[in-house]
């Protein structure tokens, strides 16, 4: 099985309440800029912008 060295673990943080949710991966070779995704936040109870943050190891 091939190693996937280009995949990087990142977290997504709600821009409204600041809660860290949804650990995910991204391909750092294809996506060099930070992720910004519209996702549902259960704390805010609405769709908000989630921005990429580093995960604590």
CHARMM internal coordinates of N, CA and C (Angstrom, degrees):
IC EDIT
DIST 1 N 1 CA 1.4331
DIST 1 CA 1 C 1.5309
ANGL 1 N 1 CA 1 C 108.62
DIST 1 C 2 N 1.3069
ANGL 1 CA 1 C 2 N 116.59
DIHE 1 N 1 CA 1 C 2 N 135.37
DIST 2 N 2 CA 1.4588
ANGL 1 C 2 N 2 CA 121.68
DIHE 1 CA 1 C 2 N 2 CA -176.09
DIST 2 CA 2 C 1.5241
ANGL 2 N 2 CA 2 C 111.33
DIHE 1 C 2 N 2 CA 2 C -77.92
DIST 2 C 3 N 1.3306
ANGL 2 CA 2 C 3 N 115.14
DIHE 2 N 2 CA 2 C 3 N 144.35
DIST 3 N 3 CA 1.4522
ANGL 2 C 3 N 3 CA 119.93
DIHE 2 CA 2 C 3 N 3 CA 174.27
DIST 3 CA 3 C 1.5187
ANGL 3 N 3 CA 3 C 108.67
DIHE 2 C 3 N 3 CA 3 C -77.64
DIST 3 C 4 N 1.3015
ANGL 3 CA 3 C 4 N 115.84
DIHE 3 N 3 CA 3 C 4 N 143.87
DIST 4 N 4 CA 1.4447
ANGL 3 C 4 N 4 CA 119.87
DIHE 3 CA 3 C 4 N 4 CA 178.50
DIST 4 CA 4 C 1.5264
ANGL 4 N 4 CA 4 C 108.07
DIHE 3 C 4 N 4 CA 4 C -112.24
DIST 4 C 5 N 1.3378
ANGL 4 CA 4 C 5 N 116.26
DIHE 4 N 4 CA 4 C 5 N 84.80
DIST 5 N 5 CA 1.4464
ANGL 4 C 5 N 5 CA 121.76
DIHE 4 CA 4 C 5 N 5 CA -174.64
DIST 5 CA 5 C 1.5148
ANGL 5 N 5 CA 5 C 112.75
DIHE 4 C 5 N 5 CA 5 C -78.68
DIST 5 C 6 N 1.3263
ANGL 5 CA 5 C 6 N 117.91
DIHE 5 N 5 CA 5 C 6 N -14.31
DIST 6 N 6 CA 1.4509
ANGL 5 C 6 N 6 CA 121.01
DIHE 5 CA 5 C 6 N 6 CA -178.89
DIST 6 CA 6 C 1.5238
ANGL 6 N 6 CA 6 C 113.16
DIHE 5 C 6 N 6 CA 6 C -83.10
DIST 6 C 7 N 1.3335
ANGL 6 CA 6 C 7 N 117.40
DIHE 6 N 6 CA 6 C 7 N -15.29
DIST 7 N 7 CA 1.4729
ANGL 6 C 7 N 7 CA 120.51
DIHE 6 CA 6 C 7 N 7 CA -179.24
DIST 7 CA 7 C 1.5221
ANGL 7 N 7 CA 7 C 109.60
DIHE 6 C 7 N 7 CA 7 C -81.37
DIST 7 C 8 N 1.3098
ANGL 7 CA 7 C 8 N 116.45
DIHE 7 N 7 CA 7 C 8 N 136.08
DIST 8 N 8 CA 1.4556
ANGL 7 C 8 N 8 CA 122.52
DIHE 7 CA 7 C 8 N 8 CA -178.30
DIST 8 CA 8 C 1.5219
ANGL 8 N 8 CA 8 C 108.68
DIHE 7 C 8 N 8 CA 8 C -129.86
DIST 8 C 9 N 1.3531
ANGL 8 CA 8 C 9 N 117.03
DIHE 8 N 8 CA 8 C 9 N 134.55
DIST 9 N 9 CA 1.4560
ANGL 8 C 9 N 9 CA 121.04
DIHE 8 CA 8 C 9 N 9 CA 177.75
DIST 9 CA 9 C 1.5232
ANGL 9 N 9 CA 9 C 109.48
DIHE 8 C 9 N 9 CA 9 C -79.90
DIST 9 C 10 N 1.3253
ANGL 9 CA 9 C 10 N 115.93
DIHE 9 N 9 CA 9 C 10 N 130.78
DIST 10 N 10 CA 1.4597
ANGL 9 C 10 N 10 CA 122.22
DIHE 9 CA 9 C 10 N 10 CA 177.71
DIST 10 CA 10 C 1.5185
ANGL 10 N 10 CA 10 C 108.36
DIHE 9 C 10 N 10 CA 10 C -136.54
DIST 10 C 11 N 1.3108
ANGL 10 CA 10 C 11 N 116.26
DIHE 10 N 10 CA 10 C 11 N 159.71
DIST 11 N 11 CA 1.4505
ANGL 10 C 11 N 11 CA 121.67
DIHE 10 CA 10 C 11 N 11 CA 175.17
DIST 11 CA 11 C 1.5123
ANGL 11 N 11 CA 11 C 109.69
DIHE 10 C 11 N 11 CA 11 C -109.53
DIST 11 C 12 N 1.3148
ANGL 11 CA 11 C 12 N 116.65
DIHE 11 N 11 CA 11 C 12 N 158.26
DIST 12 N 12 CA 1.4595
ANGL 11 C 12 N 12 CA 121.45
DIHE 11 CA 11 C 12 N 12 CA 176.70
DIST 12 CA 12 C 1.5203
ANGL 12 N 12 CA 12 C 108.10
DIHE 11 C 12 N 12 CA 12 C -114.96
DIST 12 C 13 N 1.3318
ANGL 12 CA 12 C 13 N 116.40
DIHE 12 N 12 CA 12 C 13 N 129.95
DIST 13 N 13 CA 1.4569
ANGL 12 C 13 N 13 CA 122.82
DIHE 12 CA 12 C 13 N 13 CA -176.10
DIST 13 CA 13 C 1.5162
ANGL 13 N 13 CA 13 C 109.37
DIHE 12 C 13 N 13 CA 13 C -116.75
DIST 13 C 14 N 1.3294
ANGL 13 CA 13 C 14 N 116.15
DIHE 13 N 13 CA 13 C 14 N 133.31
DIST 14 N 14 CA 1.4584
ANGL 13 C 14 N 14 CA 121.98
DIHE 13 CA 13 C 14 N 14 CA 179.82
DIST 14 CA 14 C 1.5251
ANGL 14 N 14 CA 14 C 109.50
DIHE 13 C 14 N 14 CA 14 C -66.73
DIST 14 C 15 N 1.3224
ANGL 14 CA 14 C 15 N 117.09
DIHE 14 N 14 CA 14 C 15 N 131.94
DIST 15 N 15 CA 1.4589
ANGL 14 C 15 N 15 CA 120.52
DIHE 14 CA 14 C 15 N 15 CA -179.01
DIST 15 CA 15 C 1.5238
ANGL 15 N 15 CA 15 C 112.01
DIHE 14 C 15 N 15 CA 15 C -77.37
DIST 15 C 16 N 1.3230
ANGL 15 CA 15 C 16 N 117.98
DIHE 15 N 15 CA 15 C 16 N -18.83
DIST 16 N 16 CA 1.4624
ANGL 15 C 16 N 16 CA 120.78
DIHE 15 CA 15 C 16 N 16 CA -178.11
DIST 16 CA 16 C 1.5404
ANGL 16 N 16 CA 16 C 111.80
DIHE 15 C 16 N 16 CA 16 C -89.66
DIST 16 C 17 N 1.3411
ANGL 16 CA 16 C 17 N 118.20
DIHE 16 N 16 CA 16 C 17 N -55.37
DIST 17 N 17 CA 1.4677
ANGL 16 C 17 N 17 CA 120.14
DIHE 16 CA 16 C 17 N 17 CA -176.33
DIST 17 CA 17 C 1.5289
ANGL 17 N 17 CA 17 C 112.79
DIHE 16 C 17 N 17 CA 17 C -97.80
DIST 17 C 18 N 1.3335
ANGL 17 CA 17 C 18 N 118.57
DIHE 17 N 17 CA 17 C 18 N -17.83
DIST 18 N 18 CA 1.4566
ANGL 17 C 18 N 18 CA 121.79
DIHE 17 CA 17 C 18 N 18 CA 177.69
DIST 18 CA 18 C 1.5073
ANGL 18 N 18 CA 18 C 114.69
DIHE 17 C 18 N 18 CA 18 C 84.32
DIST 18 C 19 N 1.3251
ANGL 18 CA 18 C 19 N 117.88
DIHE 18 N 18 CA 18 C 19 N 8.50
DIST 19 N 19 CA 1.4582
ANGL 18 C 19 N 19 CA 121.04
DIHE 18 CA 18 C 19 N 19 CA -179.44
DIST 19 CA 19 C 1.5201
ANGL 19 N 19 CA 19 C 109.92
DIHE 18 C 19 N 19 CA 19 C -77.16
DIST 19 C 20 N 1.3369
ANGL 19 CA 19 C 20 N 115.82
DIHE 19 N 19 CA 19 C 20 N 133.97
DIST 20 N 20 CA 1.4590
ANGL 19 C 20 N 20 CA 121.47
DIHE 19 CA 19 C 20 N 20 CA -179.96
DIST 20 CA 20 C 1.5211
ANGL 20 N 20 CA 20 C 109.11
DIHE 19 C 20 N 20 CA 20 C -85.81
DIST 20 C 21 N 1.3038
ANGL 20 CA 20 C 21 N 116.96
DIHE 20 N 20 CA 20 C 21 N 119.74
DIST 21 N 21 CA 1.4517
ANGL 20 C 21 N 21 CA 123.63
DIHE 20 CA 20 C 21 N 21 CA -178.39
DIST 21 CA 21 C 1.5131
ANGL 21 N 21 CA 21 C 110.70
DIHE 20 C 21 N 21 CA 21 C -134.56
DIST 21 C 22 N 1.2900
ANGL 21 CA 21 C 22 N 115.22
DIHE 21 N 21 CA 21 C 22 N 170.43
DIST 22 N 22 CA 1.4466
ANGL 21 C 22 N 22 CA 123.99
DIHE 21 CA 21 C 22 N 22 CA 166.95
DIST 22 CA 22 C 1.5326
ANGL 22 N 22 CA 22 C 115.46
DIHE 21 C 22 N 22 CA 22 C 53.55
DIST 22 C 23 N 1.3200
ANGL 22 CA 22 C 23 N 118.63
DIHE 22 N 22 CA 22 C 23 N 72.05
DIST 23 N 23 CA 1.4573
ANGL 22 C 23 N 23 CA 118.26
DIHE 22 CA 22 C 23 N 23 CA 170.87
DIST 23 CA 23 C 1.5187
ANGL 23 N 23 CA 23 C 109.20
DIHE 22 C 23 N 23 CA 23 C -64.82
DIST 23 C 24 N 1.3078
ANGL 23 CA 23 C 24 N 116.85
DIHE 23 N 23 CA 23 C 24 N 133.94
DIST 24 N 24 CA 1.4542
ANGL 23 C 24 N 24 CA 121.74
DIHE 23 CA 23 C 24 N 24 CA -176.08
DIST 24 CA 24 C 1.5190
ANGL 24 N 24 CA 24 C 109.27
DIHE 23 C 24 N 24 CA 24 C -145.82
DIST 24 C 25 N 1.3002
ANGL 24 CA 24 C 25 N 117.38
DIHE 24 N 24 CA 24 C 25 N 177.41
DIST 25 N 25 CA 1.4586
ANGL 24 C 25 N 25 CA 121.87
DIHE 24 CA 24 C 25 N 25 CA 177.11
DIST 25 CA 25 C 1.5130
ANGL 25 N 25 CA 25 C 109.31
DIHE 24 C 25 N 25 CA 25 C -120.18
DIST 25 C 26 N 1.3339
ANGL 25 CA 25 C 26 N 114.67
DIHE 25 N 25 CA 25 C 26 N 155.38
DIST 26 N 26 CA 1.4548
ANGL 25 C 26 N 26 CA 119.96
DIHE 25 CA 25 C 26 N 26 CA 173.80
DIST 26 CA 26 C 1.5149
ANGL 26 N 26 CA 26 C 107.78
DIHE 25 C 26 N 26 CA 26 C -140.83
DIST 26 C 27 N 1.3090
ANGL 26 CA 26 C 27 N 116.30
DIHE 26 N 26 CA 26 C 27 N 155.25
DIST 27 N 27 CA 1.4453
ANGL 26 C 27 N 27 CA 122.41
DIHE 26 CA 26 C 27 N 27 CA 177.35
DIST 27 CA 27 C 1.5172
ANGL 27 N 27 CA 27 C 107.56
DIHE 26 C 27 N 27 CA 27 C -87.92
DIST 27 C 28 N 1.3452
ANGL 27 CA 27 C 28 N 116.87
DIHE 27 N 27 CA 27 C 28 N 108.82
DIST 28 N 28 CA 1.4577
ANGL 27 C 28 N 28 CA 120.24
DIHE 27 CA 27 C 28 N 28 CA -174.89
DIST 28 CA 28 C 1.5274
ANGL 28 N 28 CA 28 C 112.76
DIHE 27 C 28 N 28 CA 28 C -73.03
DIST 28 C 29 N 1.3184
ANGL 28 CA 28 C 29 N 117.61
DIHE 28 N 28 CA 28 C 29 N -14.58
DIST 29 N 29 CA 1.4619
ANGL 28 C 29 N 29 CA 120.85
DIHE 28 CA 28 C 29 N 29 CA 177.32
DIST 29 CA 29 C 1.5297
ANGL 29 N 29 CA 29 C 110.60
DIHE 28 C 29 N 29 CA 29 C -78.49
DIST 29 C 30 N 1.3238
ANGL 29 CA 29 C 30 N 117.27
DIHE 29 N 29 CA 29 C 30 N -41.66
DIST 30 N 30 CA 1.4624
ANGL 29 C 30 N 30 CA 121.28
DIHE 29 CA 29 C 30 N 30 CA -178.78
DIST 30 CA 30 C 1.5218
ANGL 30 N 30 CA 30 C 112.90
DIHE 29 C 30 N 30 CA 30 C -87.10
DIST 30 C 31 N 1.3199
ANGL 30 CA 30 C 31 N 117.48
DIHE 30 N 30 CA 30 C 31 N -33.15
DIST 31 N 31 CA 1.4609
ANGL 30 C 31 N 31 CA 122.32
DIHE 30 CA 30 C 31 N 31 CA -176.80
DIST 31 CA 31 C 1.5178
ANGL 31 N 31 CA 31 C 108.14
DIHE 30 C 31 N 31 CA 31 C -116.55
DIST 31 C 32 N 1.3173
ANGL 31 CA 31 C 32 N 117.14
DIHE 31 N 31 CA 31 C 32 N 93.39
DIST 32 N 32 CA 1.4591
ANGL 31 C 32 N 32 CA 120.57
DIHE 31 CA 31 C 32 N 32 CA -176.09
DIST 32 CA 32 C 1.5231
ANGL 32 N 32 CA 32 C 112.18
DIHE 31 C 32 N 32 CA 32 C -86.13
DIST 32 C 33 N 1.3279
ANGL 32 CA 32 C 33 N 118.23
DIHE 32 N 32 CA 32 C 33 N -28.35
DIST 33 N 33 CA 1.4640
ANGL 32 C 33 N 33 CA 120.66
DIHE 32 CA 32 C 33 N 33 CA 179.65
DIST 33 CA 33 C 1.5283
ANGL 33 N 33 CA 33 C 109.95
DIHE 32 C 33 N 33 CA 33 C -83.94
DIST 33 C 34 N 1.3342
ANGL 33 CA 33 C 34 N 115.79
DIHE 33 N 33 CA 33 C 34 N 168.81
DIST 34 N 34 CA 1.4697
ANGL 33 C 34 N 34 CA 120.34
DIHE 33 CA 33 C 34 N 34 CA -179.06
DIST 34 CA 34 C 1.5207
ANGL 34 N 34 CA 34 C 110.61
DIHE 33 C 34 N 34 CA 34 C -74.15
DIST 34 C 35 N 1.3412
ANGL 34 CA 34 C 35 N 114.32
DIHE 34 N 34 CA 34 C 35 N 146.42
DIST 35 N 35 CA 1.4590
ANGL 34 C 35 N 35 CA 120.49
DIHE 34 CA 34 C 35 N 35 CA 179.48
DIST 35 CA 35 C 1.5206
ANGL 35 N 35 CA 35 C 111.03
DIHE 34 C 35 N 35 CA 35 C -76.63
DIST 35 C 36 N 1.3211
ANGL 35 CA 35 C 36 N 116.07
DIHE 35 N 35 CA 35 C 36 N 142.23
DIST 36 N 36 CA 1.4583
ANGL 35 C 36 N 36 CA 123.30
DIHE 35 CA 35 C 36 N 36 CA 169.96
DIST 36 CA 36 C 1.5161
ANGL 36 N 36 CA 36 C 106.54
DIHE 35 C 36 N 36 CA 36 C -137.67
DIST 36 C 37 N 1.3361
ANGL 36 CA 36 C 37 N 115.82
DIHE 36 N 36 CA 36 C 37 N 112.39
DIST 37 N 37 CA 1.4528
ANGL 36 C 37 N 37 CA 121.22
DIHE 36 CA 36 C 37 N 37 CA -176.11
DIST 37 CA 37 C 1.5176
ANGL 37 N 37 CA 37 C 110.72
DIHE 36 C 37 N 37 CA 37 C -125.32
DIST 37 C 38 N 1.3140
ANGL 37 CA 37 C 38 N 116.45
DIHE 37 N 37 CA 37 C 38 N 146.17
DIST 38 N 38 CA 1.4570
ANGL 37 C 38 N 38 CA 121.40
DIHE 37 CA 37 C 38 N 38 CA 173.50
DIST 38 CA 38 C 1.5215
ANGL 38 N 38 CA 38 C 108.29
DIHE 37 C 38 N 38 CA 38 C -88.37
DIST 38 C 39 N 1.3299
ANGL 38 CA 38 C 39 N 115.98
DIHE 38 N 38 CA 38 C 39 N 116.71
DIST 39 N 39 CA 1.4626
ANGL 38 C 39 N 39 CA 122.56
DIHE 38 CA 38 C 39 N 39 CA -179.24
DIST 39 CA 39 C 1.5218
ANGL 39 N 39 CA 39 C 109.37
DIHE 38 C 39 N 39 CA 39 C -135.00
DIST 39 C 40 N 1.3274
ANGL 39 CA 39 C 40 N 115.71
DIHE 39 N 39 CA 39 C 40 N 162.07
DIST 40 N 40 CA 1.4595
ANGL 39 C 40 N 40 CA 121.63
DIHE 39 CA 39 C 40 N 40 CA 176.71
DIST 40 CA 40 C 1.5241
ANGL 40 N 40 CA 40 C 109.28
DIHE 39 C 40 N 40 CA 40 C -82.49
DIST 40 C 41 N 1.3168
ANGL 40 CA 40 C 41 N 116.88
DIHE 40 N 40 CA 40 C 41 N 127.92
DIST 41 N 41 CA 1.4668
ANGL 40 C 41 N 41 CA 122.43
DIHE 40 CA 40 C 41 N 41 CA 176.66
DIST 41 CA 41 C 1.5242
ANGL 41 N 41 CA 41 C 108.51
DIHE 40 C 41 N 41 CA 41 C -102.66
DIST 41 C 42 N 1.3349
ANGL 41 CA 41 C 42 N 119.10
DIHE 41 N 41 CA 41 C 42 N 118.93
DIST 42 N 42 CA 1.4551
ANGL 41 C 42 N 42 CA 120.75
DIHE 41 CA 41 C 42 N 42 CA -179.63
DIST 42 CA 42 C 1.5297
ANGL 42 N 42 CA 42 C 113.04
DIHE 41 C 42 N 42 CA 42 C -68.78
DIST 42 C 43 N 1.3254
ANGL 42 CA 42 C 43 N 118.13
DIHE 42 N 42 CA 42 C 43 N -23.47
DIST 43 N 43 CA 1.4549
ANGL 42 C 43 N 43 CA 120.84
DIHE 42 CA 42 C 43 N 43 CA 177.94
DIST 43 CA 43 C 1.5238
ANGL 43 N 43 CA 43 C 110.98
DIHE 42 C 43 N 43 CA 43 C -73.92
DIST 43 C 44 N 1.3373
ANGL 43 CA 43 C 44 N 116.18
DIHE 43 N 43 CA 43 C 44 N -46.17
DIST 44 N 44 CA 1.4741
ANGL 43 C 44 N 44 CA 121.81
DIHE 43 CA 43 C 44 N 44 CA 179.55
DIST 44 CA 44 C 1.5324
ANGL 44 N 44 CA 44 C 111.64
DIHE 43 C 44 N 44 CA 44 C -80.21
DIST 44 C 45 N 1.3191
ANGL 44 CA 44 C 45 N 116.69
DIHE 44 N 44 CA 44 C 45 N -20.41
DIST 45 N 45 CA 1.4665
ANGL 44 C 45 N 45 CA 124.05
DIHE 44 CA 44 C 45 N 45 CA -177.58
DIST 45 CA 45 C 1.5234
ANGL 45 N 45 CA 45 C 112.63
DIHE 44 C 45 N 45 CA 45 C 59.40
DIST 45 C 46 N 1.3463
ANGL 45 CA 45 C 46 N 114.94
DIHE 45 N 45 CA 45 C 46 N 39.74
DIST 46 N 46 CA 1.4557
ANGL 45 C 46 N 46 CA 120.26
DIHE 45 CA 45 C 46 N 46 CA 174.36
DIST 46 CA 46 C 1.5267
ANGL 46 N 46 CA 46 C 109.09
DIHE 45 C 46 N 46 CA 46 C -160.95
DIST 46 C 47 N 1.3045
ANGL 46 CA 46 C 47 N 116.25
DIHE 46 N 46 CA 46 C 47 N 170.53
DIST 47 N 47 CA 1.4517
ANGL 46 C 47 N 47 CA 121.67
DIHE 46 CA 46 C 47 N 47 CA 178.95
DIST 47 CA 47 C 1.5246
ANGL 47 N 47 CA 47 C 108.28
DIHE 46 C 47 N 47 CA 47 C -80.81
DIST 47 C 48 N 1.3458
ANGL 47 CA 47 C 48 N 116.52
DIHE 47 N 47 CA 47 C 48 N 125.58
DIST 48 N 48 CA 1.4526
ANGL 47 C 48 N 48 CA 121.81
DIHE 47 CA 47 C 48 N 48 CA 179.59
DIST 48 CA 48 C 1.5224
ANGL 48 N 48 CA 48 C 109.21
DIHE 47 C 48 N 48 CA 48 C -132.85
DIST 48 C 49 N 1.3169
ANGL 48 CA 48 C 49 N 115.70
DIHE 48 N 48 CA 48 C 49 N 172.67
DIST 49 N 49 CA 1.4562
ANGL 48 C 49 N 49 CA 121.59
DIHE 48 CA 48 C 49 N 49 CA 177.74
DIST 49 CA 49 C 1.5225
ANGL 49 N 49 CA 49 C 108.73
DIHE 48 C 49 N 49 CA 49 C -84.71
DIST 49 C 50 N 1.3351
ANGL 49 CA 49 C 50 N 116.42
DIHE 49 N 49 CA 49 C 50 N 128.90
DIST 50 N 50 CA 1.4519
ANGL 49 C 50 N 50 CA 122.59
DIHE 49 CA 49 C 50 N 50 CA 175.89
DIST 50 CA 50 C 1.5097
ANGL 50 N 50 CA 50 C 107.47
DIHE 49 C 50 N 50 CA 50 C -107.78
DIST 50 C 51 N 1.3484
ANGL 50 CA 50 C 51 N 116.21
DIHE 50 N 50 CA 50 C 51 N 129.56
DIST 51 N 51 CA 1.4547
ANGL 50 C 51 N 51 CA 121.83
DIHE 50 CA 50 C 51 N 51 CA -179.02
DIST 51 CA 51 C 1.5250
ANGL 51 N 51 CA 51 C 109.89
DIHE 50 C 51 N 51 CA 51 C -110.27
DIST 51 C 52 N 1.3069
ANGL 51 CA 51 C 52 N 115.31
DIHE 51 N 51 CA 51 C 52 N 149.86
DIST 52 N 52 CA 1.4662
ANGL 51 C 52 N 52 CA 122.76
DIHE 51 CA 51 C 52 N 52 CA -177.53
DIST 52 CA 52 C 1.5246
ANGL 52 N 52 CA 52 C 111.44
DIHE 51 C 52 N 52 CA 52 C -69.79
DIST 52 C 53 N 1.3433
ANGL 52 CA 52 C 53 N 116.04
DIHE 52 N 52 CA 52 C 53 N 136.15
DIST 53 N 53 CA 1.4584
ANGL 52 C 53 N 53 CA 123.29
DIHE 52 CA 52 C 53 N 53 CA 172.94
DIST 53 CA 53 C 1.5098
ANGL 53 N 53 CA 53 C 108.50
DIHE 52 C 53 N 53 CA 53 C -136.53
DIST 53 C 54 N 1.3158
ANGL 53 CA 53 C 54 N 116.47
DIHE 53 N 53 CA 53 C 54 N 163.89
DIST 54 N 54 CA 1.4526
ANGL 53 C 54 N 54 CA 120.78
DIHE 53 CA 53 C 54 N 54 CA 176.70
DIST 54 CA 54 C 1.5132
ANGL 54 N 54 CA 54 C 109.49
DIHE 53 C 54 N 54 CA 54 C -80.36
DIST 54 C 55 N 1.3267
ANGL 54 CA 54 C 55 N 115.89
DIHE 54 N 54 CA 54 C 55 N 146.47
DIST 55 N 55 CA 1.4602
ANGL 54 C 55 N 55 CA 121.43
DIHE 54 CA 54 C 55 N 55 CA 176.50
DIST 55 CA 55 C 1.5295
ANGL 55 N 55 CA 55 C 109.69
DIHE 54 C 55 N 55 CA 55 C -91.95
DIST 55 C 56 N 1.3085
ANGL 55 CA 55 C 56 N 116.40
DIHE 55 N 55 CA 55 C 56 N 141.13
DIST 56 N 56 CA 1.4668
ANGL 55 C 56 N 56 CA 121.26
DIHE 55 CA 55 C 56 N 56 CA 175.35
DIST 56 CA 56 C 1.5140
ANGL 56 N 56 CA 56 C 108.89
DIHE 55 C 56 N 56 CA 56 C -75.44
DIST 56 C 57 N 1.3126
ANGL 56 CA 56 C 57 N 116.68
DIHE 56 N 56 CA 56 C 57 N 134.06
DIST 57 N 57 CA 1.4681
ANGL 56 C 57 N 57 CA 119.80
DIHE 56 CA 56 C 57 N 57 CA -177.84
DIST 57 CA 57 C 1.4807
ANGL 57 N 57 CA 57 C 112.30
DIHE 56 C 57 N 57 CA 57 C -97.48
END
COOR INIT
IC SEED 1 N 1 CA 1 C
IC BUILD
